[in-house]
């Protein structure tokens, strides 16, 4: 079993590369056919990693790999999604409405990751919290009240927040409008 430690190290290097921006197209493709629980957990982790990228990109350029690892380790000062949100807000990398949306998504991700029974947007508890990140607090409106409507709007809002974190709100709106126009669909805003 001498190859096991090497394969685990390779896996860790793969998922811990903090200076790689996760691809939104790949993320959406991965979500196709997933359960609501998997969608919430995956999109929460996706936004966590984008926020980590934003924070890492603001660190001093000469930071070593060990310094990055220490800062973002699970027991490090930036190891949790919660601490990343707080630090990004305190350093004015995100505004209060975005902070509140990310905190809500973090709570949803934790609920989905730790629920001891099935959970989906059919559960009013998850659906009602999911609606809190949507219009008027967010940009996307749901088209109806079904679990599929809430999931669709939740997914779209999370993908929009990906753009906001990377490029800022104005560029994210521009990119979203262009994507909707290319798909010959009416943009949500």
TORPA-4810 file (N, C-alpha, C, O; in nm, 3 decimals):
<nodes>
NODE_1_0.081_-0.119_0.000_0.000_0.000_0.000_0.086_0.126_0.000_0.041_0.232_0.045_X
NODE_2_0.207_0.118_-0.048_0.298_0.232_-0.049_0.246_0.344_-0.140_0.284_0.460_-0.121_X
NODE_3_0.161_0.314_-0.236_0.112_0.418_-0.327_-0.002_0.500_-0.265_-0.031_0.609_-0.314_X
NODE_4_-0.067_0.450_-0.159_-0.179_0.523_-0.099_-0.143_0.663_-0.052_-0.215_0.758_-0.085_X
NODE_5_-0.033_0.680_0.024_-0.002_0.817_0.068_0.021_0.912_-0.050_-0.020_1.028_-0.046_X
NODE_6_0.087_0.863_-0.153_0.111_0.947_-0.271_-0.019_0.985_-0.340_-0.034_1.099_-0.385_X
NODE_7_-0.112_0.892_-0.350_-0.238_0.923_-0.417_-0.321_1.021_-0.334_-0.389_1.106_-0.391_X
NODE_8_-0.316_1.010_-0.204_-0.387_1.105_-0.118_-0.325_1.243_-0.131_-0.396_1.343_-0.137_X
NODE_9_-0.193_1.250_-0.135_-0.125_1.379_-0.152_-0.164_1.442_-0.286_-0.189_1.562_-0.294_X
NODE_10_-0.168_1.362_-0.390_-0.208_1.414_-0.521_-0.350_1.466_-0.519_-0.380_1.572_-0.575_X
NODE_11_-0.439_1.393_-0.453_-0.577_1.435_-0.441_-0.586_1.568_-0.365_-0.659_1.658_-0.405_X
NODE_12_-0.512_1.579_-0.257_-0.512_1.704_-0.180_-0.462_1.821_-0.263_-0.519_1.930_-0.258_X
NODE_13_-0.355_1.799_-0.337_-0.302_1.907_-0.423_-0.406_1.948_-0.526_-0.419_2.066_-0.558_X
NODE_14_-0.480_1.852_-0.578_-0.583_1.879_-0.678_-0.693_1.969_-0.623_-0.729_2.069_-0.686_X
NODE_15_-0.745_1.936_-0.506_-0.858_2.013_-0.455_-0.817_2.135_-0.374_-0.900_2.222_-0.347_X
NODE_16_-0.691_2.144_-0.334_-0.649_2.258_-0.254_-0.580_2.367_-0.334_-0.531_2.464_-0.275_X
NODE_17_-0.575_2.356_-0.464_-0.509_2.459_-0.544_-0.591_2.587_-0.536_-0.690_2.603_-0.608_X
NODE_18_-0.550_2.678_-0.449_-0.628_2.797_-0.417_-0.624_2.904_-0.524_-0.703_2.998_-0.521_X
NODE_19_-0.535_2.892_-0.617_-0.523_2.995_-0.720_-0.583_2.952_-0.853_-0.555_3.012_-0.957_X
NODE_20_-0.664_2.849_-0.850_-0.738_2.805_-0.968_-0.883_2.845_-0.949_-0.944_2.815_-0.846_X
NODE_21_-0.939_2.913_-1.047_-1.079_2.954_-1.040_-1.165_2.839_-1.090_-1.148_2.793_-1.203_X
NODE_22_-1.257_2.791_-1.006_-1.346_2.684_-1.051_-1.427_2.728_-1.173_-1.473_2.842_-1.179_X
NODE_23_-1.445_2.641_-1.267_-1.516_2.671_-1.390_-1.667_2.657_-1.368_-1.714_2.551_-1.327_X
NODE_24_-1.741_2.763_-1.396_-1.885_2.760_-1.371_-1.957_2.664_-1.466_-2.054_2.600_-1.425_X
NODE_25_-1.913_2.651_-1.589_-1.975_2.558_-1.683_-1.960_2.414_-1.638_-2.055_2.336_-1.643_X
NODE_26_-1.841_2.380_-1.593_-1.817_2.245_-1.541_-1.903_2.219_-1.417_-1.956_2.110_-1.398_X
NODE_27_-1.915_2.322_-1.334_-1.995_2.307_-1.212_-2.141_2.282_-1.246_-2.204_2.193_-1.188_X
NODE_28_-2.196_2.358_-1.339_-2.336_2.338_-1.378_-2.357_2.200_-1.439_-2.458_2.135_-1.411_X
NODE_29_-2.263_2.155_-1.520_-2.275_2.021_-1.581_-2.274_1.913_-1.473_-2.346_1.814_-1.483_X
NODE_30_-2.192_1.933_-1.371_-2.185_1.835_-1.263_-2.315_1.828_-1.184_-2.349_1.723_-1.129_X
NODE_31_-2.388_1.938_-1.179_-2.511_1.942_-1.100_-2.629_1.876_-1.170_-2.728_1.841_-1.105_X
NODE_32_-2.621_1.857_-1.301_-2.731_1.797_-1.375_-2.763_1.659_-1.319_-2.676_1.573_-1.310_X
NODE_33_-2.887_1.642_-1.282_-2.932_1.513_-1.229_-2.903_1.492_-1.081_-2.935_1.386_-1.026_X
NODE_34_-2.843_1.590_-1.016_-2.811_1.577_-0.874_-2.934_1.604_-0.788_-3.028_1.670_-0.832_X
NODE_35_-2.931_1.554_-0.667_-3.038_1.583_-0.571_-3.028_1.727_-0.524_-2.923_1.791_-0.540_X
NODE_36_-3.135_1.779_-0.466_-3.132_1.914_-0.410_-3.023_1.925_-0.305_-2.952_2.026_-0.298_X
NODE_37_-3.009_1.822_-0.223_-2.906_1.822_-0.118_-2.768_1.837_-0.182_-2.687_1.919_-0.137_X
NODE_38_-2.741_1.761_-0.287_-2.611_1.768_-0.354_-2.590_1.904_-0.418_-2.478_1.956_-0.417_X
NODE_39_-2.696_1.963_-0.474_-2.685_2.095_-0.536_-2.646_2.199_-0.432_-2.555_2.279_-0.456_X
NODE_40_-2.713_2.200_-0.318_-2.683_2.298_-0.214_-2.541_2.280_-0.161_-2.467_2.377_-0.146_X
NODE_41_-2.503_2.156_-0.133_-2.369_2.130_-0.081_-2.263_2.169_-0.184_-2.164_2.235_-0.150_X
NODE_42_-2.284_2.131_-0.309_-2.185_2.158_-0.413_-2.174_2.307_-0.441_-2.063_2.359_-0.451_X
NODE_43_-2.286_2.376_-0.453_-2.279_2.521_-0.479_-2.223_2.596_-0.359_-2.151_2.695_-0.377_X
NODE_44_-2.254_2.551_-0.239_-2.194_2.613_-0.120_-2.043_2.596_-0.121_-1.969_2.691_-0.092_X
NODE_45_-1.996_2.476_-0.153_-1.852_2.451_-0.160_-1.788_2.530_-0.273_-1.676_2.579_-0.261_X
NODE_46_-1.861_2.543_-0.385_-1.814_2.620_-0.500_-1.792_2.766_-0.461_-1.688_2.824_-0.492_X
NODE_47_-1.889_2.826_-0.393_-1.876_2.966_-0.351_-1.769_2.981_-0.243_-1.699_3.082_-0.240_X
NODE_48_-1.757_2.883_-0.156_-1.650_2.882_-0.056_-1.515_2.886_-0.126_-1.427_2.962_-0.086_X
NODE_49_-1.497_2.805_-0.229_-1.369_2.801_-0.299_-1.343_2.929_-0.379_-1.228_2.971_-0.391_X
NODE_50_-1.448_2.991_-0.432_-1.430_3.119_-0.502_-1.388_3.226_-0.403_-1.299_3.306_-0.431_X
NODE_51_-1.452_3.228_-0.286_-1.415_3.325_-0.183_-1.271_3.301_-0.137_-1.197_3.396_-0.110_X
NODE_52_-1.233_3.176_-0.127_-1.095_3.143_-0.091_-0.999_3.195_-0.197_-0.893_3.249_-0.164_X
NODE_53_-1.035_3.180_-0.324_-0.953_3.233_-0.433_-0.939_3.384_-0.422_-0.829_3.438_-0.437_X
NODE_54_-1.051_3.452_-0.395_-1.047_3.599_-0.382_-0.953_3.639_-0.268_-0.870_3.729_-0.285_X
NODE_55_-0.965_3.573_-0.155_-0.878_3.605_-0.041_-0.733_3.571_-0.072_-0.643_3.650_-0.041_X
NODE_56_-0.709_3.456_-0.131_-0.571_3.416_-0.164_-0.508_3.511_-0.264_-0.389_3.539_-0.256_X
NODE_57_-0.588_3.562_-0.357_-0.533_3.654_-0.457_-0.496_3.789_-0.398_-0.422_3.865_-0.459_X
NODE_58_-0.547_3.819_-0.278_-0.514_3.945_-0.210_-0.396_3.930_-0.115_-0.348_4.029_-0.060_X
NODE_59_-0.349_3.808_-0.097_-0.234_3.786_-0.008_-0.107_3.834_-0.077_-0.102_3.850_-0.199_X
NODE_60_-0.008_3.857_0.001_0.118_3.906_-0.056_0.169_3.805_-0.157_0.164_3.684_-0.133_X
NODE_61_0.220_3.854_-0.271_0.259_3.764_-0.380_0.369_3.665_-0.342_0.378_3.556_-0.399_X
NODE_62_0.452_3.702_-0.249_0.562_3.612_-0.213_0.525_3.511_-0.105_0.612_3.443_-0.051_X
NODE_63_0.395_3.500_-0.072_0.352_3.401_0.026_0.389_3.261_-0.023_0.371_3.229_-0.141_X
NODE_64_0.438_3.181_0.066_0.480_3.046_0.029_0.360_2.952_0.033_0.254_2.985_0.087_X
NODE_65_0.378_2.835_-0.025_0.274_2.733_-0.023_0.239_2.696_0.121_0.123_2.673_0.153_X
NODE_66_0.340_2.690_0.207_0.315_2.658_0.348_0.233_2.767_0.416_0.147_2.737_0.499_X
NODE_67_0.258_2.893_0.383_0.180_3.003_0.440_0.034_2.996_0.394_-0.058_3.017_0.473_X
NODE_68_0.014_2.966_0.266_-0.122_2.947_0.215_-0.190_2.834_0.291_-0.303_2.848_0.338_X
NODE_69_-0.120_2.722_0.302_-0.177_2.604_0.367_-0.212_2.635_0.512_-0.318_2.595_0.561_X
NODE_70_-0.125_2.704_0.581_-0.148_2.738_0.721_-0.271_2.830_0.735_-0.352_2.812_0.825_X
NODE_71_-0.282_2.928_0.647_-0.394_3.023_0.654_-0.527_2.956_0.626_-0.627_2.986_0.691_X
NODE_72_-0.531_2.863_0.528_-0.656_2.804_0.484_-0.680_2.663_0.538_-0.780_2.601_0.503_X
NODE_73_-0.590_2.612_0.621_-0.610_2.479_0.681_-0.739_2.480_0.763_-0.783_2.586_0.807_X
NODE_74_-0.798_2.364_0.782_-0.927_2.358_0.852_-0.923_2.424_0.990_-1.024_2.477_1.036_X
NODE_75_-0.808_2.420_1.056_-0.795_2.486_1.186_-0.723_2.620_1.176_-0.687_2.679_1.278_X
NODE_76_-0.701_2.669_1.054_-0.635_2.797_1.033_-0.732_2.913_1.041_-0.853_2.893_1.049_X
NODE_77_-0.680_3.035_1.038_-0.767_3.153_1.053_-0.867_3.170_0.938_-0.969_3.237_0.956_X
NODE_78_-0.840_3.112_0.823_-0.932_3.121_0.709_-0.981_2.982_0.667_-1.011_2.960_0.550_X
NODE_79_-0.988_2.892_0.761_-1.021_2.753_0.731_-1.168_2.725_0.709_-1.202_2.626_0.644_X
NODE_80_-1.255_2.808_0.760_-1.398_2.781_0.744_-1.462_2.882_0.649_-1.411_2.992_0.631_X
NODE_81_-1.572_2.842_0.590_-1.649_2.932_0.503_-1.690_3.055_0.584_-1.683_3.167_0.534_X
NODE_82_-1.732_3.034_0.707_-1.774_3.143_0.794_-1.663_3.246_0.814_-1.686_3.366_0.801_X
NODE_83_-1.543_3.199_0.845_-1.432_3.293_0.868_-1.393_3.365_0.739_-1.356_3.482_0.743_X
NODE_84_-1.401_3.297_0.626_-1.371_3.363_0.498_-1.471_3.474_0.470_-1.433_3.582_0.425_X
NODE_85_-1.598_3.448_0.497_-1.702_3.549_0.475_-1.675_3.670_0.565_-1.679_3.784_0.518_X
NODE_86_-1.648_3.645_0.692_-1.624_3.755_0.787_-1.503_3.838_0.747_-1.510_3.961_0.747_X
NODE_87_-1.394_3.774_0.713_-1.273_3.846_0.675_-1.293_3.923_0.545_-1.252_4.039_0.535_X
NODE_88_-1.357_3.860_0.446_-1.382_3.930_0.320_-1.468_4.054_0.342_-1.446_4.157_0.279_X
NODE_89_-1.565_4.044_0.432_-1.650_4.159_0.462_-1.570_4.267_0.537_-1.578_4.385_0.503_X
NODE_90_-1.494_4.227_0.638_-1.417_4.323_0.716_-1.314_4.398_0.632_-1.284_4.515_0.658_X
NODE_91_-1.259_4.332_0.532_-1.161_4.395_0.443_-1.226_4.457_0.319_-1.157_4.492_0.223_X
NODE_92_-1.358_4.469_0.322_-1.436_4.533_0.217_-1.419_4.469_0.079_-1.425_4.537_-0.023_X
NODE_93_-1.399_4.338_0.079_-1.394_4.265_-0.047_-1.535_4.226_-0.092_-1.558_4.201_-0.210_X
NODE_94_-1.628_4.222_0.003_-1.769_4.197_-0.027_-1.852_4.297_0.053_-1.809_4.346_0.157_X
NODE_95_-1.972_4.327_0.002_-2.060_4.419_0.074_-2.154_4.341_0.166_-2.155_4.218_0.166_X
NODE_96_-2.232_4.413_0.244_-2.319_4.348_0.342_-2.426_4.259_0.279_-2.449_4.149_0.329_X
NODE_97_-2.494_4.302_0.171_-2.593_4.211_0.111_-2.530_4.079_0.063_-2.589_3.972_0.080_X
NODE_98_-2.411_4.086_0.003_-2.344_3.963_-0.042_-2.302_3.879_0.078_-2.316_3.757_0.076_X
NODE_99_-2.253_3.944_0.182_-2.218_3.873_0.306_-2.339_3.796_0.357_-2.328_3.679_0.393_X
NODE_100_-2.454_3.862_0.361_-2.576_3.797_0.411_-2.618_3.679_0.323_-2.659_3.575_0.374_X
NODE_101_-2.607_3.695_0.192_-2.639_3.584_0.102_-2.545_3.466_0.124_-2.590_3.351_0.132_X
NODE_102_-2.416_3.494_0.135_-2.318_3.386_0.156_-2.341_3.317_0.291_-2.328_3.195_0.301_X
NODE_103_-2.376_3.394_0.394_-2.406_3.333_0.525_-2.527_3.240_0.515_-2.529_3.133_0.575_X
NODE_104_-2.628_3.281_0.440_-2.747_3.198_0.422_-2.712_3.070_0.346_-2.756_2.961_0.384_X
NODE_105_-2.632_3.082_0.241_-2.590_2.964_0.165_-2.505_2.872_0.252_-2.517_2.750_0.243_X
NODE_106_-2.421_2.930_0.336_-2.338_2.850_0.428_-2.428_2.770_0.523_-2.404_2.652_0.547_X
NODE_107_-2.530_2.835_0.577_-2.623_2.765_0.667_-2.696_2.652_0.594_-2.716_2.544_0.649_X
NODE_108_-2.736_2.679_0.471_-2.805_2.577_0.391_-2.711_2.460_0.363_-2.750_2.344_0.374_X
NODE_109_-2.587_2.492_0.327_-2.490_2.385_0.300_-2.469_2.298_0.424_-2.467_2.176_0.415_X
NODE_110_-2.455_2.363_0.540_-2.435_2.287_0.663_-2.557_2.200_0.694_-2.543_2.085_0.736_X
NODE_111_-2.676_2.255_0.674_-2.797_2.177_0.700_-2.803_2.055_0.609_-2.835_1.944_0.653_X
NODE_112_-2.772_2.076_0.481_-2.777_1.964_0.385_-2.667_1.862_0.412_-2.688_1.742_0.394_X
NODE_113_-2.552_1.908_0.455_-2.441_1.817_0.481_-2.463_1.735_0.608_-2.414_1.622_0.618_X
NODE_114_-2.535_1.790_0.703_-2.547_1.725_0.833_-2.686_1.673_0.867_-2.704_1.613_0.973_X
NODE_115_-2.784_1.695_0.780_-2.920_1.646_0.808_-2.919_1.493_0.817_-2.857_1.425_0.736_X
NODE_116_-2.985_1.443_0.915_-2.988_1.299_0.938_-3.108_1.232_0.872_-3.134_1.114_0.893_X
NODE_117_-3.179_1.309_0.792_-3.293_1.255_0.716_-3.294_1.325_0.580_-3.224_1.425_0.561_X
NODE_118_-3.371_1.275_0.487_-3.373_1.338_0.355_-3.411_1.486_0.364_-3.495_1.526_0.445_X
NODE_119_-3.346_1.565_0.279_-3.374_1.709_0.277_-3.370_1.755_0.131_-3.283_1.715_0.054_X
NODE_120_-3.465_1.840_0.096_-3.472_1.892_-0.040_-3.552_2.022_-0.037_-3.598_2.064_0.068_X
NODE_121_-3.566_2.083_-0.153_-3.646_2.205_-0.160_-3.795_2.176_-0.143_-3.876_2.269_-0.138_X
NODE_122_-3.833_2.049_-0.134_-3.971_2.014_-0.100_-3.995_2.035_0.049_-4.110_2.048_0.092_X
NODE_123_-3.888_2.038_0.129_-3.900_2.067_0.271_-3.916_2.219_0.289_-3.829_2.295_0.245_X
NODE_124_-4.024_2.263_0.352_-4.043_2.407_0.370_-3.926_2.474_0.442_-3.894_2.590_0.414_X
NODE_125_-3.863_2.403_0.533_-3.751_2.461_0.608_-3.638_2.502_0.514_-3.584_2.611_0.527_X
NODE_126_-3.601_2.415_0.421_-3.493_2.447_0.327_-3.542_2.545_0.221_-3.471_2.639_0.186_X
NODE_127_-3.662_2.525_0.171_-3.716_2.613_0.066_-3.726_2.756_0.115_-3.688_2.849_0.043_X
NODE_128_-3.777_2.776_0.236_-3.794_2.912_0.288_-3.661_2.983_0.309_-3.649_3.102_0.283_X
NODE_129_-3.561_2.911_0.355_-3.428_2.972_0.371_-3.368_2.998_0.234_-3.304_3.101_0.213_X
NODE_130_-3.386_2.906_0.140_-3.335_2.926_0.005_-3.392_3.050_-0.062_-3.323_3.119_-0.136_X
NODE_131_-3.518_3.078_-0.036_-3.583_3.196_-0.093_-3.520_3.325_-0.042_-3.529_3.429_-0.108_X
NODE_132_-3.455_3.321_0.074_-3.396_3.442_0.132_-3.281_3.499_0.051_-3.249_3.617_0.065_X
NODE_133_-3.219_3.418_-0.034_-3.108_3.472_-0.116_-3.157_3.526_-0.249_-3.080_3.585_-0.325_X
NODE_134_-3.287_3.507_-0.278_-3.343_3.548_-0.407_-3.397_3.690_-0.398_-3.392_3.753_-0.293_X
NODE_135_-3.450_3.739_-0.510_-3.507_3.873_-0.516_-3.611_3.890_-0.405_-3.694_3.800_-0.389_X
NODE_136_-3.613_3.997_-0.329_-3.545_4.125_-0.348_-3.406_4.134_-0.286_-3.337_4.234_-0.305_X
NODE_137_-3.363_4.032_-0.211_-3.229_4.035_-0.152_-3.122_3.999_-0.254_-3.008_4.044_-0.244_X
NODE_138_-3.159_3.919_-0.351_-3.069_3.880_-0.458_-3.119_3.930_-0.591_-3.203_4.020_-0.597_X
NODE_139_-3.069_3.873_-0.697_-3.102_3.920_-0.832_-3.205_3.835_-0.903_-3.277_3.885_-0.990_X
NODE_140_-3.214_3.708_-0.869_-3.301_3.616_-0.942_-3.435_3.598_-0.872_-3.444_3.587_-0.750_X
NODE_141_-3.538_3.596_-0.955_-3.674_3.569_-0.907_-3.705_3.423_-0.939_-3.660_3.370_-1.040_X
NODE_142_-3.781_3.361_-0.854_-3.825_3.226_-0.887_-3.948_3.239_-0.976_-4.024_3.335_-0.965_X
NODE_143_-3.966_3.143_-1.064_-4.077_3.146_-1.159_-4.206_3.092_-1.099_-4.314_3.109_-1.156_X
NODE_144_-4.194_3.029_-0.984_-4.311_2.972_-0.917_-4.272_2.926_-0.779_-4.167_2.964_-0.727_X
NODE_145_-4.356_2.845_-0.719_-4.335_2.801_-0.581_-4.297_2.653_-0.571_-4.282_2.601_-0.460_X
NODE_146_-4.280_2.585_-0.683_-4.248_2.443_-0.676_-4.103_2.426_-0.630_-4.022_2.518_-0.644_X
NODE_147_-4.070_2.311_-0.576_-3.930_2.284_-0.541_-3.836_2.303_-0.660_-3.724_2.352_-0.644_X
NODE_148_-3.880_2.265_-0.779_-3.796_2.282_-0.899_-3.774_2.430_-0.930_-3.665_2.468_-0.971_X
NODE_149_-3.876_2.513_-0.909_-3.863_2.657_-0.931_-3.762_2.718_-0.833_-3.679_2.800_-0.871_X
NODE_150_-3.772_2.677_-0.709_-3.681_2.730_-0.607_-3.539_2.684_-0.634_-3.445_2.762_-0.623_X
NODE_151_-3.523_2.557_-0.668_-3.391_2.504_-0.699_-3.329_2.577_-0.818_-3.212_2.614_-0.814_X
NODE_152_-3.406_2.599_-0.921_-3.357_2.667_-1.041_-3.311_2.809_-1.008_-3.202_2.850_-1.050_X
NODE_153_-3.392_2.883_-0.934_-3.356_3.020_-0.898_-3.236_3.021_-0.803_-3.148_3.107_-0.815_X
NODE_154_-3.232_2.927_-0.709_-3.119_2.916_-0.616_-2.989_2.891_-0.693_-2.888_2.955_-0.667_X
NODE_155_-2.994_2.799_-0.787_-2.876_2.767_-0.868_-2.831_2.888_-0.949_-2.712_2.920_-0.952_X
NODE_156_-2.926_2.956_-1.013_-2.892_3.075_-1.092_-2.832_3.184_-1.005_-2.735_3.248_-1.044_X
NODE_157_-2.888_3.205_-0.887_-2.835_3.308_-0.796_-2.694_3.273_-0.752_-2.607_3.361_-0.747_X
NODE_158_-2.669_3.148_-0.720_-2.535_3.106_-0.679_-2.434_3.126_-0.793_-2.322_3.170_-0.769_X
NODE_159_-2.474_3.094_-0.914_-2.383_3.113_-1.028_-2.359_3.263_-1.052_-2.249_3.303_-1.089_X
NODE_160_-2.461_3.344_-1.030_-2.444_3.489_-1.041_-2.347_3.538_-0.933_-2.261_3.622_-0.961_X
NODE_161_-2.360_3.488_-0.812_-2.271_3.529_-0.703_-2.126_3.491_-0.733_-2.033_3.561_-0.693_X
NODE_162_-2.108_3.380_-0.803_-1.975_3.342_-0.850_-1.915_3.457_-0.930_-1.800_3.495_-0.907_X
NODE_163_-1.993_3.511_-1.024_-1.946_3.623_-1.106_-1.923_3.749_-1.024_-1.825_3.821_-1.047_X
NODE_164_-2.011_3.775_-0.929_-1.994_3.894_-0.843_-1.863_3.885_-0.766_-1.790_3.983_-0.757_X
NODE_165_-1.834_3.768_-0.711_-1.710_3.752_-0.635_-1.586_3.770_-0.723_-1.487_3.829_-0.680_X
NODE_166_-1.593_3.718_-0.845_-1.476_3.726_-0.933_-1.458_3.861_-1.001_-1.346_3.912_-1.010_X
NODE_167_-1.569_3.920_-1.050_-1.557_4.038_-1.135_-1.620_4.163_-1.078_-1.593_4.272_-1.126_X
NODE_168_-1.705_4.150_-0.976_-1.784_4.262_-0.927_-1.924_4.255_-0.985_-1.947_4.188_-1.085_X
NODE_169_-2.015_4.326_-0.923_-2.157_4.318_-0.959_-2.185_4.365_-1.101_-2.260_4.299_-1.173_X
NODE_170_-2.127_4.479_-1.142_-2.158_4.532_-1.276_-2.118_4.435_-1.386_-2.195_4.410_-1.479_X
NODE_171_-1.998_4.380_-1.376_-1.950_4.285_-1.478_-2.033_4.155_-1.473_-2.060_4.096_-1.577_X
NODE_172_-2.072_4.112_-1.354_-2.154_3.991_-1.340_-2.290_4.012_-1.406_-2.341_3.921_-1.472_X
NODE_173_-2.349_4.130_-1.389_-2.477_4.160_-1.455_-2.458_4.158_-1.606_-2.539_4.099_-1.678_X
NODE_174_-2.353_4.222_-1.653_-2.324_4.225_-1.798_-2.306_4.085_-1.854_-2.362_4.053_-1.959_X
NODE_175_-2.229_4.002_-1.787_-2.204_3.865_-1.832_-2.332_3.781_-1.829_-2.356_3.701_-1.920_X
NODE_176_-2.414_3.801_-1.726_-2.539_3.726_-1.715_-2.635_3.765_-1.826_-2.697_3.679_-1.889_X
NODE_177_-2.646_3.895_-1.851_-2.733_3.941_-1.961_-2.687_3.884_-2.094_-2.769_3.841_-2.175_X
NODE_178_-2.557_3.883_-2.117_-2.503_3.829_-2.242_-2.534_3.680_-2.255_-2.572_3.633_-2.363_X
NODE_179_-2.519_3.606_-2.146_-2.547_3.461_-2.149_-2.695_3.435_-2.176_-2.729_3.346_-2.253_X
NODE_180_-2.782_3.511_-2.114_-2.925_3.494_-2.137_-2.961_3.533_-2.281_-3.042_3.466_-2.345_X
NODE_181_-2.902_3.640_-2.330_-2.929_3.683_-2.467_-2.883_3.577_-2.568_-2.954_3.549_-2.665_X
NODE_182_-2.767_3.518_-2.544_-2.714_3.414_-2.631_-2.805_3.292_-2.631_-2.817_3.222_-2.732_X
NODE_183_-2.870_3.267_-2.517_-2.963_3.153_-2.507_-3.104_3.193_-2.549_-3.198_3.114_-2.536_X
NODE_184_-3.119_3.316_-2.598_-3.248_3.370_-2.641_-3.352_3.360_-2.531_-3.466_3.320_-2.553_X
NODE_185_-3.308_3.398_-2.411_-3.397_3.401_-2.294_-3.396_3.540_-2.235_-3.300_3.615_-2.252_X
NODE_186_-3.503_3.574_-2.167_-3.515_3.704_-2.101_-3.428_3.704_-1.975_-3.443_3.617_-1.890_X
NODE_187_-3.336_3.802_-1.962_-3.254_3.807_-1.839_-3.340_3.835_-1.716_-3.447_3.894_-1.728_X
NODE_188_-3.295_3.793_-1.601_-3.376_3.805_-1.479_-3.383_3.946_-1.424_-3.463_3.972_-1.334_X
NODE_189_-3.302_4.037_-1.475_-3.302_4.175_-1.423_-3.281_4.272_-1.536_-3.278_4.393_-1.513_X
</nodes>
